[in-house]
Amino acid sequence: MALRLCALLRASACRVGRPGLRAVVVRAAPAILPKDGCQPFLRSFSAQTAAASTDPSDLVKRKKRMLWRAKSRGWLELDVLMGTFVEKVIWDYGEDKLDLLEEVLELENPDLFKWFTGQAQVPEMLLTENEVMADMMKYVKSDHGSTFGAQ
């Protein structure tokens, strides 16, 4: 089936003028059969299992991923503001603060932009419950107060 899929993708690539396209076939996680013949189970690759790991290299990988997410949000202003803030503080953060930072990174770009530029107030609950968001707002107002966050 994989060969048939590759041939199909190559044929469709030739139709659009891109010969030589290489198809990547993604396979599902293989089922692992226990020795006693019970029901098979699939391997789990979730964020919870990755977060539960205590390996320092996993923590560094997580920090690098979050730094990349902060620097590449798709809006230049947010890329600069959030990227420089996260670059300064992320290496001092532990698991608990990384969880809070992840909540901030999940927020929508238009909301963040309005809050940073002072067009809208940051919800008080967000500032009190998430100290990373509070620190980020302080950073925006202190380092970029003349252009961002000035009211």
Short mmCIF file of the C-alpha atoms (twelve columns), coordinates in Angstrom:
data_MODEL
# 
_entry.id   MODEL 
# 
loop_
_atom_site.group_PDB 
_atom_site.id 
_atom_site.type_symbol 
_atom_site.label_atom_id 
_atom_site.label_alt_id 
_atom_site.label_comp_id 
_atom_site.label_asym_id 
_atom_site.label_seq_id 
_atom_site.Cartn_x 
_atom_site.Cartn_y 
_atom_site.Cartn_z 
_atom_site.pdbx_PDB_model_num 
ATOM 1   C CA . MET A 1   0.000  0.000   0.000   1 
ATOM 2   C CA . ALA A 2   2.871  2.384   0.802   1 
ATOM 3   C CA . LEU A 3   4.325  1.933   -2.685  1 
ATOM 4   C CA . ARG A 4   0.935  2.582   -4.231  1 
ATOM 5   C CA . LEU A 5   0.566  5.764   -2.156  1 
ATOM 6   C CA . CYS A 6   4.020  6.980   -3.195  1 
ATOM 7   C CA . ALA A 7   3.289  6.287   -6.860  1 
ATOM 8   C CA . LEU A 8   -0.007 8.142   -6.570  1 
ATOM 9   C CA . LEU A 9   1.665  11.146  -4.953  1 
ATOM 10  C CA . ARG A 10  4.436  11.188  -7.581  1 
ATOM 11  C CA . ALA A 11  1.863  11.060  -10.348 1 
ATOM 12  C CA . SER A 12  -0.106 13.939  -8.841  1 
ATOM 13  C CA . ALA A 13  3.108  15.926  -8.333  1 
ATOM 14  C CA . CYS A 14  3.998  15.454  -12.000 1 
ATOM 15  C CA . ARG A 15  0.600  16.821  -12.952 1 
ATOM 16  C CA . VAL A 16  1.257  20.042  -11.062 1 
ATOM 17  C CA . GLY A 17  4.748  20.398  -12.492 1 
ATOM 18  C CA . ARG A 18  6.841  19.231  -9.570  1 
ATOM 19  C CA . PRO A 19  8.526  15.989  -10.568 1 
ATOM 20  C CA . GLY A 20  10.719 14.383  -7.981  1 
ATOM 21  C CA . LEU A 21  8.399  15.027  -5.069  1 
ATOM 22  C CA . ARG A 22  9.112  12.552  -2.347  1 
ATOM 23  C CA . ALA A 23  6.239  11.282  -0.326  1 
ATOM 24  C CA . VAL A 24  6.579  10.644  3.357   1 
ATOM 25  C CA . VAL A 25  4.485  7.771   4.566   1 
ATOM 26  C CA . VAL A 26  3.460  8.093   8.193   1 
ATOM 27  C CA . ARG A 27  2.711  4.845   9.907   1 
ATOM 28  C CA . ALA A 28  0.586  4.433   12.996  1 
ATOM 29  C CA . ALA A 29  2.193  3.262   16.206  1 
ATOM 30  C CA . PRO A 30  2.498  -0.510  16.025  1 
ATOM 31  C CA . ALA A 31  0.376  -2.609  18.302  1 
ATOM 32  C CA . ILE A 32  2.320  -4.360  21.003  1 
ATOM 33  C CA . LEU A 33  1.136  -7.846  21.843  1 
ATOM 34  C CA . PRO A 34  1.684  -9.017  25.407  1 
ATOM 35  C CA . LYS A 35  3.231  -12.456 25.881  1 
ATOM 36  C CA . ASP A 36  0.090  -13.897 27.472  1 
ATOM 37  C CA . GLY A 37  -2.014 -13.183 24.362  1 
ATOM 38  C CA . CYS A 38  -4.285 -10.550 25.954  1 
ATOM 39  C CA . GLN A 39  -5.664 -7.553  24.094  1 
ATOM 40  C CA . PRO A 40  -3.028 -5.497  22.266  1 
ATOM 41  C CA . PHE A 41  -2.502 -1.893  23.231  1 
ATOM 42  C CA . LEU A 42  -1.124 1.059   21.307  1 
ATOM 43  C CA . ARG A 43  1.850  3.077   22.345  1 
ATOM 44  C CA . SER A 44  0.966  6.410   23.848  1 
ATOM 45  C CA . PHE A 45  2.813  9.519   22.699  1 
ATOM 46  C CA . SER A 46  1.085  12.268  24.637  1 
ATOM 47  C CA . ALA A 47  2.221  15.492  26.234  1 
ATOM 48  C CA . GLN A 48  1.397  14.039  29.648  1 
ATOM 49  C CA . THR A 49  3.920  11.243  29.298  1 
ATOM 50  C CA . ALA A 50  6.512  13.702  28.041  1 
ATOM 51  C CA . ALA A 51  5.818  16.111  30.903  1 
ATOM 52  C CA . ALA A 52  6.004  13.312  33.473  1 
ATOM 53  C CA . SER A 53  9.562  12.494  32.443  1 
ATOM 54  C CA . THR A 54  12.283 13.735  34.778  1 
ATOM 55  C CA . ASP A 55  15.065 13.576  32.206  1 
ATOM 56  C CA . PRO A 56  16.832 16.969  32.013  1 
ATOM 57  C CA . SER A 57  17.150 16.683  28.245  1 
ATOM 58  C CA . ASP A 58  13.336 16.458  27.996  1 
ATOM 59  C CA . LEU A 59  13.040 19.689  29.966  1 
ATOM 60  C CA . VAL A 60  15.517 21.410  27.636  1 
ATOM 61  C CA . LYS A 61  13.608 20.143  24.600  1 
ATOM 62  C CA . ARG A 62  10.362 21.461  26.058  1 
ATOM 63  C CA . LYS A 63  11.941 24.866  26.696  1 
ATOM 64  C CA . LYS A 64  13.302 25.035  23.163  1 
ATOM 65  C CA . ARG A 65  9.906  24.160  21.705  1 
ATOM 66  C CA . MET A 66  8.226  26.839  23.785  1 
ATOM 67  C CA . LEU A 67  10.858 29.397  22.796  1 
ATOM 68  C CA . TRP A 68  10.236 28.579  19.149  1 
ATOM 69  C CA . ARG A 69  6.475  28.937  19.661  1 
ATOM 70  C CA . ALA A 70  6.985  32.345  21.273  1 
ATOM 71  C CA . LYS A 71  9.221  33.564  18.450  1 
ATOM 72  C CA . SER A 72  7.069  32.316  15.588  1 
ATOM 73  C CA . ARG A 73  3.476  33.292  16.302  1 
ATOM 74  C CA . GLY A 74  2.916  34.775  12.867  1 
ATOM 75  C CA . TRP A 75  2.603  38.429  13.902  1 
ATOM 76  C CA . LEU A 76  5.906  40.293  13.805  1 
ATOM 77  C CA . GLU A 77  5.121  42.445  16.839  1 
ATOM 78  C CA . LEU A 78  4.180  39.439  18.965  1 
ATOM 79  C CA . ASP A 79  7.153  37.460  17.672  1 
ATOM 80  C CA . VAL A 80  9.489  40.206  18.864  1 
ATOM 81  C CA . LEU A 81  7.811  40.943  22.193  1 
ATOM 82  C CA . MET A 82  7.034  37.413  23.292  1 
ATOM 83  C CA . GLY A 83  10.192 35.948  21.794  1 
ATOM 84  C CA . THR A 84  12.538 38.338  23.590  1 
ATOM 85  C CA . PHE A 85  10.672 37.959  26.879  1 
ATOM 86  C CA . VAL A 86  10.683 34.165  26.729  1 
ATOM 87  C CA . GLU A 87  14.334 34.121  25.626  1 
ATOM 88  C CA . LYS A 88  15.263 36.081  28.766  1 
ATOM 89  C CA . VAL A 89  13.301 34.076  31.311  1 
ATOM 90  C CA . ILE A 90  12.712 30.535  30.085  1 
ATOM 91  C CA . TRP A 91  16.033 29.054  31.189  1 
ATOM 92  C CA . ASP A 92  15.250 29.967  34.825  1 
ATOM 93  C CA . TYR A 93  11.767 28.457  34.764  1 
ATOM 94  C CA . GLY A 94  10.827 25.149  36.342  1 
ATOM 95  C CA . GLU A 95  7.960  22.842  35.396  1 
ATOM 96  C CA . ASP A 96  5.299  24.911  37.174  1 
ATOM 97  C CA . LYS A 97  6.208  28.162  35.421  1 
ATOM 98  C CA . LEU A 98  6.539  26.356  32.097  1 
ATOM 99  C CA . ASP A 99  2.947  25.201  32.501  1 
ATOM 100 C CA . LEU A 100 1.886  28.823  33.074  1 
ATOM 101 C CA . LEU A 101 3.906  29.958  30.064  1 
ATOM 102 C CA . GLU A 102 2.229  27.309  27.966  1 
ATOM 103 C CA . GLU A 103 -1.145 28.766  28.958  1 
ATOM 104 C CA . VAL A 104 0.025  32.178  27.747  1 
ATOM 105 C CA . LEU A 105 1.266  30.718  24.472  1 
ATOM 106 C CA . GLU A 106 -2.188 29.202  23.912  1 
ATOM 107 C CA . LEU A 107 -3.846 32.640  23.976  1 
ATOM 108 C CA . GLU A 108 -5.045 34.173  20.713  1 
ATOM 109 C CA . ASN A 109 -2.851 36.672  18.838  1 
ATOM 110 C CA . PRO A 110 -5.491 39.446  18.526  1 
ATOM 111 C CA . ASP A 111 -6.149 39.392  22.274  1 
ATOM 112 C CA . LEU A 112 -2.446 39.512  23.133  1 
ATOM 113 C CA . PHE A 113 -1.839 42.355  20.689  1 
ATOM 114 C CA . LYS A 114 -4.703 44.411  22.140  1 
ATOM 115 C CA . TRP A 115 -3.430 43.830  25.673  1 
ATOM 116 C CA . PHE A 116 0.175  44.706  24.800  1 
ATOM 117 C CA . THR A 117 -0.797 47.892  22.952  1 
ATOM 118 C CA . GLY A 118 -3.245 49.011  25.630  1 
ATOM 119 C CA . GLN A 119 -6.297 48.833  23.347  1 
ATOM 120 C CA . ALA A 120 -7.983 46.532  25.865  1 
ATOM 121 C CA . GLN A 121 -7.513 45.656  29.511  1 
ATOM 122 C CA . VAL A 122 -6.030 42.307  30.422  1 
ATOM 123 C CA . PRO A 123 -8.602 40.298  32.374  1 
ATOM 124 C CA . GLU A 124 -7.767 40.698  36.055  1 
ATOM 125 C CA . MET A 125 -8.264 36.995  36.674  1 
ATOM 126 C CA . LEU A 126 -5.564 36.183  34.102  1 
ATOM 127 C CA . LEU A 127 -3.084 38.544  35.743  1 
ATOM 128 C CA . THR A 128 -3.717 37.218  39.253  1 
ATOM 129 C CA . GLU A 129 -3.770 33.516  38.392  1 
ATOM 130 C CA . ASN A 130 -0.921 33.478  35.880  1 
ATOM 131 C CA . GLU A 131 2.217  35.181  37.120  1 
ATOM 132 C CA . VAL A 132 4.010  34.598  33.815  1 
ATOM 133 C CA . MET A 133 1.376  36.731  32.063  1 
ATOM 134 C CA . ALA A 134 1.799  39.409  34.727  1 
ATOM 135 C CA . ASP A 135 5.576  39.336  34.241  1 
ATOM 136 C CA . MET A 136 5.152  39.543  30.477  1 
ATOM 137 C CA . MET A 137 2.915  42.598  30.799  1 
ATOM 138 C CA . LYS A 138 5.488  44.253  33.088  1 
ATOM 139 C CA . TYR A 139 8.185  43.480  30.519  1 
ATOM 140 C CA . VAL A 140 6.156  44.992  27.692  1 
ATOM 141 C CA . LYS A 141 5.418  48.142  29.685  1 
ATOM 142 C CA . SER A 142 8.976  48.595  30.983  1 
ATOM 143 C CA . ASP A 143 11.014 47.811  27.870  1 
ATOM 144 C CA . HIS A 144 8.583  49.049  25.250  1 
ATOM 145 C CA . GLY A 145 6.433  51.507  27.187  1 
ATOM 146 C CA . SER A 146 6.719  54.291  24.615  1 
ATOM 147 C CA . THR A 147 5.329  52.142  21.813  1 
ATOM 148 C CA . PHE A 148 3.466  49.306  23.517  1 
ATOM 149 C CA . GLY A 149 1.300  49.198  26.588  1 
ATOM 150 C CA . ALA A 150 1.336  52.966  27.176  1 
ATOM 151 C CA . GLN A 151 -2.026 54.307  28.257  1 
# 
